[in-house]
Amino acid sequence: MKNRWKRCVALLLAGLVSLSAGAGTQVFGAGQSGQGDTQSPEVNADIQEDTQINADIEEADTDIKANITPVDEQDDVVITEQDKPYLALGANLNAQQRDTVLGLMGIDPARLDDYEVVSVTNEEEHQYLDGYLDASVIGTRALSSVVIVKRDKGDGIRISTKNINYCTVAMYKNALATAGLEDADVIIAGPFPLSGTAALIGAMKAYADMENEEVDTESLDAAMNEIVVTGELNESLGGEAQTEEFIAYVKQKVVEGSLQSKEKIQEAIAEACDKFEITLNENEKERITALMEKIGSLDINLDSLLEQAGSIYDSLKEMESSSGFLSKLAAFFKGLLESILEFFQNLF
């Protein structure tokens, strides 16, 4: 009778912990579907015949997750002629392809002369990408195109893509923030589905033209390196991995701590791997380290980085907040469960 009563108490409290963890998830998943990777704390109440009670609640931050706002949602950018946008068109677009791209950008081909236009050549694509991709992957035609418009200070980078099937919005946002682009709306388009890797070149050429400045080749090189490394990680780790957030997190640590030594950067990478539950092979570690050494050598302002790629870093803050709250909630109920079980142990 005593053991049955204790088992009932343990099961009741286990259910209470499970419901509470679920409630915590709903707090952070408000307005969402609620079908995230939520896991309740595991409760294993082992009540033995000799009235010895062993309550073991497994508690780990990585086991308690909340629904995190996706960082790769399109920003629904709309650019009009009144915005005085700048265009960078792939030099190898034929007339039909050019009209298709312009239509995707919301531009009337008949009014093209009203815009500031630069071209991106295949030679430029090879100049910045040959060090990171095989020439056969880059190809022989420049087709990716970009329209960009300056926005108010503090607006950050907002991006929409059309017919881009490899580079994600978050990949572009991360890389463009590295390259120094600030407070701009960007639409990246192809005449048909393509990777869009080289579109970064067009974005920075159009931005430099808009700002009446020269393209910073070192920053652009780092940005191209970043987008290639991120894309390769996306492919090897799979769609479930938070690759863009992982790279953004490491980059923040590098810029924030002014990390330049290989050892310190690898420590930051190891910390990020643990945080995001990502396992890298040695080649991937080396490539990320080399990228971060390059980023660490640039004069990147941390506040500007966090502001320009705001949606990515907001997602990281959300993850930190929800993880901390839920782990505290689990710890509270762990203590509560142990206290109540001790009370009933003393009764019997």
C-alpha positions as CSV (number, residue, x, y, z in Angstrom):
1,M,0.0,0.0,0.0
2,K,2.8,2.3,0.9
3,N,4.7,1.7,-2.3
4,R,1.6,2.1,-4.4
5,W,0.9,5.5,-2.7
6,K,4.5,6.6,-3.4
7,R,4.4,5.6,-7.0
8,C,1.2,7.6,-7.4
9,V,2.9,10.7,-6.0
10,A,5.9,10.2,-8.2
11,L,3.8,9.8,-11.4
12,L,1.7,12.9,-10.5
13,L,4.8,15.0,-10.0
14,A,6.4,13.7,-13.2
15,G,3.3,14.8,-15.1
16,L,3.5,18.2,-13.4
17,V,7.1,18.7,-14.5
18,S,6.2,17.6,-18.1
19,L,3.3,20.0,-18.3
20,S,5.3,22.8,-16.9
21,A,8.1,22.3,-19.4
22,G,5.5,22.3,-22.2
23,A,4.0,25.5,-20.8
24,G,7.4,27.2,-20.9
25,T,7.7,26.2,-24.6
26,Q,4.4,27.8,-25.3
27,V,5.5,31.1,-23.8
28,F,8.3,31.3,-26.4
29,G,6.4,29.7,-29.2
30,A,3.4,32.1,-29.0
31,G,1.9,32.6,-32.4
32,Q,3.7,29.6,-33.8
33,S,2.5,26.1,-34.6
34,G,3.9,24.7,-31.3
35,Q,5.4,21.6,-33.1
36,G,9.0,22.2,-32.2
37,D,11.7,19.9,-30.9
38,T,10.4,20.2,-27.3
39,Q,11.6,17.6,-24.9
40,S,10.4,17.4,-21.3
41,P,12.8,16.7,-18.4
42,E,13.0,13.0,-17.8
43,V,11.8,11.9,-14.4
44,N,12.8,8.5,-13.1
45,A,11.4,7.8,-9.7
46,D,12.7,4.5,-8.5
47,I,10.8,3.7,-5.2
48,Q,12.3,0.6,-3.6
49,E,10.7,-1.9,-1.2
50,D,12.9,-0.7,1.7
51,T,11.3,2.7,1.4
52,Q,14.6,4.2,0.0
53,I,13.6,6.7,-2.6
54,N,15.9,7.7,-5.4
55,A,14.5,10.5,-7.6
56,D,16.8,11.2,-10.6
57,I,15.8,14.0,-12.8
58,E,18.0,14.4,-15.8
59,E,18.5,18.1,-16.4
60,A,20.5,19.6,-19.3
61,D,20.1,22.8,-21.2
62,T,20.5,21.0,-24.5
63,D,17.6,18.7,-23.7
64,I,15.1,21.5,-23.2
65,K,14.3,23.4,-26.4
66,A,11.8,25.9,-27.4
67,N,10.4,26.9,-30.8
68,I,12.9,29.4,-32.2
69,T,11.9,31.9,-34.9
70,P,13.4,30.7,-38.2
71,V,16.1,33.1,-39.4
72,D,15.7,32.2,-43.1
73,E,12.3,33.7,-43.7
74,Q,12.1,36.1,-46.7
75,D,12.0,39.8,-45.7
76,D,9.4,40.5,-48.4
77,V,11.5,43.3,-49.8
78,V,9.7,45.6,-52.3
79,I,11.7,48.2,-54.2
80,T,10.2,50.8,-56.4
81,E,11.6,53.3,-58.9
82,Q,11.0,56.1,-56.4
83,D,13.5,54.4,-54.1
84,K,16.3,55.2,-56.6
85,P,17.7,51.7,-56.5
86,Y,21.0,50.5,-58.0
87,L,21.2,47.4,-60.1
88,A,23.9,44.8,-60.8
89,L,23.0,42.6,-63.7
90,G,24.8,39.4,-64.8
91,A,26.8,40.3,-67.9
92,N,25.7,37.1,-69.7
93,L,22.0,37.5,-69.4
94,N,20.3,37.4,-72.8
95,A,17.4,39.8,-73.5
96,Q,14.7,37.3,-72.4
97,Q,16.6,36.3,-69.3
98,R,17.2,40.0,-68.4
99,D,13.5,40.8,-68.7
100,T,12.7,37.8,-66.5
101,V,15.1,39.0,-63.8
102,L,13.8,42.5,-64.0
103,G,10.2,41.3,-63.7
104,L,11.1,39.3,-60.6
105,M,12.6,42.5,-59.1
106,G,9.5,44.5,-60.0
107,I,11.3,46.6,-62.6
108,D,9.8,47.5,-66.0
109,P,12.4,46.6,-68.6
110,A,11.3,49.6,-70.7
111,R,12.3,51.9,-67.8
112,L,15.8,50.3,-67.3
113,D,17.5,53.5,-68.4
114,D,16.0,55.3,-65.3
115,Y,18.2,53.1,-63.0
116,E,21.9,53.1,-62.1
117,V,23.2,49.8,-63.6
118,V,26.5,48.0,-63.3
119,S,27.4,44.6,-64.7
120,V,29.0,41.6,-63.1
121,T,31.2,39.5,-65.4
122,N,32.1,35.9,-65.2
123,E,35.8,37.0,-64.9
124,E,34.9,38.8,-61.7
125,E,33.1,35.7,-60.4
126,H,36.2,33.6,-61.0
127,Q,38.4,36.3,-59.4
128,Y,36.6,36.1,-56.1
129,L,35.5,32.4,-56.1
130,D,38.3,30.4,-57.7
131,G,40.1,30.1,-54.3
132,Y,37.0,28.5,-52.8
133,L,35.1,26.6,-55.5
134,D,36.1,24.5,-58.5
135,A,36.0,26.5,-61.8
136,S,33.4,24.0,-63.2
137,V,31.1,24.9,-60.3
138,I,31.4,28.6,-61.0
139,G,30.7,28.1,-64.7
140,T,31.2,30.3,-67.7
141,R,28.2,32.7,-67.4
142,A,27.4,35.5,-65.0
143,L,23.6,35.4,-64.5
144,S,22.9,36.3,-60.8
145,S,21.5,39.8,-60.5
146,V,20.9,42.2,-57.7
147,V,18.8,45.3,-57.0
148,I,19.6,47.3,-53.9
149,V,18.4,50.5,-52.2
150,K,19.7,52.5,-49.3
151,R,17.4,52.6,-46.2
152,D,17.5,54.7,-43.0
153,K,20.2,54.2,-40.4
154,G,19.3,51.4,-38.1
155,D,17.1,49.5,-40.5
156,G,19.7,46.8,-41.1
157,I,19.9,44.5,-44.1
158,R,16.7,43.1,-45.5
159,I,16.8,40.5,-48.3
160,S,14.5,38.6,-50.6
161,T,15.5,36.1,-53.2
162,K,13.9,34.9,-56.4
163,N,15.0,31.7,-58.2
164,I,17.9,31.1,-55.8
165,N,18.0,27.5,-54.7
166,Y,21.4,27.2,-52.8
167,C,22.2,30.4,-50.9
168,T,19.8,31.2,-48.1
169,V,18.6,34.6,-47.0
170,A,20.6,34.1,-43.8
171,M,23.7,33.2,-45.7
172,Y,23.5,36.4,-47.7
173,K,22.7,38.5,-44.6
174,N,25.7,37.1,-42.7
175,A,28.1,37.6,-45.6
176,L,26.9,41.0,-46.6
177,A,27.3,42.2,-43.0
178,T,30.9,40.9,-43.0
179,A,31.5,42.7,-46.3
180,G,30.4,46.0,-44.7
181,L,27.0,46.6,-46.4
182,E,24.7,48.6,-44.1
183,D,21.0,49.6,-43.9
184,A,19.8,48.4,-47.3
185,D,17.0,46.4,-49.0
186,V,18.2,43.8,-51.4
187,I,16.6,41.6,-54.0
188,I,18.7,38.8,-55.5
189,A,17.3,37.0,-58.6
190,G,18.2,34.6,-61.3
191,P,16.4,34.0,-64.7
192,F,15.9,30.4,-63.6
193,P,16.8,28.4,-60.4
194,L,20.5,28.8,-59.7
195,S,22.9,28.8,-56.7
196,G,23.3,32.5,-56.4
197,T,26.8,32.2,-54.9
198,A,28.2,35.0,-57.1
199,A,25.4,37.4,-56.4
200,L,27.4,38.7,-53.5
201,I,29.7,40.4,-56.0
202,G,26.9,42.2,-57.6
203,A,25.4,43.3,-54.3
204,M,28.7,44.9,-53.2
205,K,29.4,46.5,-56.6
206,A,26.0,48.1,-56.6
207,Y,26.4,49.1,-53.0
208,A,29.8,50.7,-53.7
209,D,28.4,52.5,-56.6
210,M,25.5,53.8,-54.5
211,E,27.9,55.0,-51.8
212,N,30.3,56.4,-54.4
213,E,33.1,54.2,-52.9
214,E,35.5,51.5,-54.1
215,V,34.7,47.9,-53.4
216,D,36.7,46.8,-50.4
217,T,38.3,43.7,-51.9
218,E,39.5,42.2,-48.6
219,S,36.0,42.4,-47.0
220,L,34.4,41.0,-50.2
221,D,36.9,38.1,-50.3
222,A,36.1,37.3,-46.6
223,A,32.3,37.5,-47.4
224,M,32.7,35.2,-50.4
225,N,34.7,32.7,-48.3
226,E,32.0,32.9,-45.6
227,I,29.1,32.2,-48.0
228,V,31.0,29.2,-49.5
229,V,31.9,27.7,-46.2
230,T,28.4,28.1,-44.8
231,G,26.9,26.6,-47.9
232,E,29.2,23.6,-47.7
233,L,28.3,23.1,-44.0
234,N,24.6,23.3,-44.9
235,E,25.1,20.4,-47.3
236,S,27.2,18.3,-45.0
237,L,25.2,18.9,-41.7
238,G,21.8,18.8,-43.3
239,G,18.8,21.1,-43.1
240,E,18.1,20.5,-39.4
241,A,21.4,22.1,-38.3
242,Q,21.4,25.8,-37.4
243,T,24.4,26.4,-39.7
244,E,23.8,30.2,-40.3
245,E,23.3,30.8,-36.6
246,F,26.4,28.7,-35.8
247,I,28.6,30.8,-38.1
248,A,27.1,34.0,-36.8
249,Y,27.8,33.0,-33.2
250,V,31.4,32.1,-33.9
251,K,31.9,35.4,-35.9
252,Q,30.4,37.4,-33.0
253,K,32.9,35.7,-30.5
254,V,35.8,36.5,-32.9
255,V,34.9,40.1,-33.4
256,E,33.8,40.7,-29.8
257,G,37.0,39.2,-28.3
258,S,39.3,40.5,-31.1
259,L,40.4,36.9,-31.6
260,Q,43.2,36.4,-34.1
261,S,45.2,33.4,-32.9
262,K,44.3,30.0,-34.2
263,E,44.0,28.5,-30.7
264,K,41.5,31.1,-29.5
265,I,39.4,30.8,-32.6
266,Q,39.3,27.0,-32.3
267,E,38.2,27.4,-28.7
268,A,35.3,29.6,-29.9
269,I,34.4,27.0,-32.6
270,A,34.4,24.2,-30.0
271,E,32.2,26.2,-27.7
272,A,29.8,26.8,-30.6
273,C,29.8,23.1,-31.6
274,D,28.8,22.2,-28.1
275,K,26.1,24.9,-28.0
276,F,24.5,24.0,-31.3
277,E,25.1,20.2,-31.0
278,I,27.2,20.2,-34.2
279,T,29.9,17.7,-35.0
280,L,32.6,18.9,-37.4
281,N,35.3,16.8,-39.2
282,E,38.9,18.1,-39.1
283,N,38.7,19.6,-42.6
284,E,35.5,21.6,-41.7
285,K,37.2,22.9,-38.5
286,E,40.2,24.0,-40.5
287,R,38.1,25.8,-43.1
288,I,36.1,27.6,-40.4
289,T,39.3,28.5,-38.5
290,A,40.9,30.0,-41.7
291,L,37.7,32.0,-42.4
292,M,37.5,33.4,-38.9
293,E,41.2,34.3,-39.0
294,K,40.4,36.3,-42.1
295,I,37.4,37.9,-40.4
296,G,39.4,38.6,-37.3
297,S,41.8,40.7,-39.3
298,L,39.1,43.0,-40.7
299,D,38.0,46.2,-39.0
300,I,34.5,45.0,-38.2
301,N,32.4,47.0,-35.7
302,L,30.5,44.6,-33.4
303,D,27.5,46.9,-32.9
304,S,27.2,47.3,-36.6
305,L,27.5,43.5,-37.2
306,L,24.7,42.8,-34.7
307,E,22.5,45.5,-36.1
308,Q,22.9,44.7,-39.8
309,A,22.3,40.9,-39.4
310,G,19.7,41.7,-36.7
311,S,17.3,38.8,-37.5
312,I,20.0,36.2,-37.0
313,Y,21.3,37.6,-33.8
314,D,17.8,38.1,-32.5
315,S,17.3,34.4,-33.0
316,L,20.4,33.7,-31.0
317,K,19.2,35.9,-28.2
318,E,15.8,34.1,-28.3
319,M,17.5,30.8,-28.1
320,E,19.7,31.9,-25.1
321,S,16.6,33.3,-23.3
322,S,14.4,30.3,-23.8
323,S,17.1,27.8,-22.9
324,G,18.0,29.7,-19.7
325,F,14.3,30.0,-18.6
326,L,13.5,26.4,-19.2
327,S,16.6,25.1,-17.4
328,K,15.7,27.2,-14.4
329,L,12.1,25.8,-14.6
330,A,13.5,22.3,-14.6
331,A,15.8,23.0,-11.7
332,F,12.8,24.4,-9.7
333,F,10.7,21.3,-10.2
334,K,13.6,19.0,-9.5
335,G,14.0,20.6,-6.1
336,L,10.3,20.5,-5.6
337,L,10.0,16.8,-6.5
338,E,12.9,15.9,-4.2
339,S,11.4,17.8,-1.3
340,I,7.9,16.2,-1.6
341,L,9.3,12.7,-2.0
342,E,11.5,13.2,1.1
343,F,8.4,14.4,2.9
344,F,6.5,11.2,2.0
345,Q,9.5,9.1,2.8
346,N,9.6,10.5,6.3
347,L,5.8,9.8,6.7
348,F,6.3,6.1,6.0
